[in-house]
Amino acid sequence: MSASHLPSSQSNLPPSKSDPVDVKGKETRKRKREVENAQKEILDIAEELKLSDESVDQHTLRLLLERITQKLESSPPSSNSIPFTSASAHIPALFGTLGDLPMNSSMPLPAMYQEAADALLHDQTFLNVLDHVVMNSEESCRSAIDPVLFCAVKLAQKIIEKTPVLDEQLATGHGIPYPPLSGQPSATWLTVWQERDLPEQDLGPVVMHGRLDYMMASSPRSRCQEALKRPRKRFLRNADVSPGDPADSLRKAAASISEAKKYSTMDLAESRNQAACQGAAACLYTGRESFVNTLTNGLEWSFYEVVKRQPGQSPKPFTCKNTGTLDIFDNTAFILYLVTMSILYPGEFSQRIMSAPSTDIMGGGSTM
């Protein structure tokens, strides 16, 4: 029976949330928007290069545009791929249960963290957010997340510049040319990617895909600094920060991730399960043994360490432990320390949140 012959009470009903036709239509529309955004980005780059009289191979740009278009059009999520937002049903098969990650929030920290914390709590932009923004959505909570996250990124950058051995480890692990150029204090420049789609990953019991709100990444300092010298165009684009093939930039550059939640959903099981599965997918996508995901609404912060089990070790392919929730006003310096460690030392995260190196916070350790 066609829709036109249905009784009016049925024909006017909206599609069910579980309606596969409706889900497929949403995925198709989403992919179309992604294709259009990719096309616009490449054309904007071509126009900018043309206007600045820089030499540009238009044929290469056109091939790159066609490649991105074909990739996006030909690789929609498969019918059995589950979005991260529907992760809860698969937690037992992937992890068994989510465990507790011990931490020592009262351990002494180097002075740089307390100094940064004091500056953050007196930062006028951060105070304006607290005084005037109504925290009733993920988008509004991001206005509180950003100052904290960027403060930690600046701390991490400072540590990289003071620690050549760390800079070399990060450069090697993320495909960045090393040593740094003459006059530059490091080869690695930390960047923040927002709203990045992670393609579907086969986690074993389930295939998953979805969007990451924040991705902290290691990029080539030389290319980033050159881009930031552009007059009246002091900002970074994909082509500026990719350490190699732009199509593979996310895989190579990824250091840690963060998931934004609105204030009322921070402690829901669905939010915790989403953070765990995002960490597992990031492990596979980057080929790393562990990954740290931060679940936050800007005022409350929780850290999830996901570790890939060795083959045959357990029928559950991953472990996931989380720190519990930390309040930004009660634990400002410690939260900045945890975010910094998640970026620089994901392979040692669980050890470093129990005991900070007593003599040299900058040195040694495993970055991967």
C-alpha positions, 0 to 999 in steps of 0.5 A, a space after each residue: 500500500 502506498 503512503 497516499 493510501 494510508 490513513 492520515 493518522 499513519 501517513 503523517 507519523 515521522 519516521 521511527 528513530 530505528 527506521 533503517 531508511 531514515 538512518 540511511 537517508 541521514 548518512 547520505 545527507 551527511 556524506 553529501 555535506 562532507 563532499 561539498 565541504 571538501 570541494 570548497 576547502 580545496 577551491 579556497 586554497 587554490 584561490 588563495 594561492 592564486 591571489 597571493 601570486 604563489 606558484 601552484 600546480 592547478 592540475 595537482 590541486 584538481 587531482 587532489 579534489 577528485 581524490 577527496 571527492 571519490 574517497 568520501 563518496 565511495 566510503 560511507 559507513 557500512 550497514 553494520 557499522 555502529 556510531 559511537 553514540 550507540 556504544 552502550 550495548 557493546 561495552 561487555 564484548 569490547 571491555 567486559 567492564 570499565 574499571 577505575 584508574 587510580 590517581 594521586 590528585 594531591 601529589 606535588 607538581 612542578 610550579 609551571 602547572 600551578 602558575 598556569 592554573 592561577 592564570 587560567 582562573 584569572 583569565 578574563 575570557 574564561 571568567 566571561 564564559 562562566 559569568 554569561 554563558 548558559 551551560 545548557 548544550 554541548 556547544 555552550 560547554 565548549 566555550 568553557 572547555 576551550 580555555 582549559 584545553 588550550 592552556 594545557 596545549 601551551 604547557 605541553 608545547 613548552 615542555 616539548 621545547 625544553 626537552 629535545 629527547 621528547 621532541 625527537 620521540 614525538 617527531 619520529 612517532 608522528 612522521 615529522 622531519 627531525 631535527 628542527 630547523 635552525 633557530 626553531 626550538 622544536 620540530 613538533 608543533 601541537 595543533 588542535 583539530 575540532 569536529 573530525 570524523 573517524 572512519 569505521 574501525 573493526 574493533 572485533 565484536 563490532 565495527 564503529 565510526 563517528 565524530 571526535 569533538 577534539 583531537 590534539 595532534 603533533 604537526 611539523 613546526 616548520 610548516 605551521 610557523 610558515 603558515 602563521 607568517 601569512 599577512 592577514 591570514 594568520 591561521 592554520 589549514 589542513 595543508 599546513 599541519 599535515 605531517 605527510 599525505 593529507 589523506 593520512 594526516 589524522 592517523 599520523 598526527 593524533 595524540 589524544 582526544 576529548 569528547 564534549 558533553 553538556 553539563 547534565 549528561 557528563 555522568 550518564 552511562 551513555 557518555 562514559 561508554 561513548 568515551 571508551 569506544 572512541 578510545 578503542 577506535 583511536 587505538 586501531 586507527 593510529 596503530 597505537 597500543 593505548 589512547 587517552 580520551 578526556 570526557 568533559 563539559 569544561 567544569 568537570 573532567 574525567 580521563 579514560 585510558 584505553 589499552 589494546 590487549 595482546 592477541 590471546 590474552 582475553 576474549 575482550 580486545 580492550 581494557 578501559 579505566 577512568 579516573 572519575 570526575 574532577 572539578 576544575 575549580 578544586 583541581 585546576 593544576 592537576 587537570 592541566 597536568 593530566 591533559 598535558 600527560 595525555 598528549 605527551 605520554 599516553 603510553 605512561 599515562 597511568 603511571 604519571 597520574 600516580 607519581 610525577 617525575 620528581 626531578 625532571 617533568 620534561 624528560 624521558 618516557 614513552 610517548 606512544 
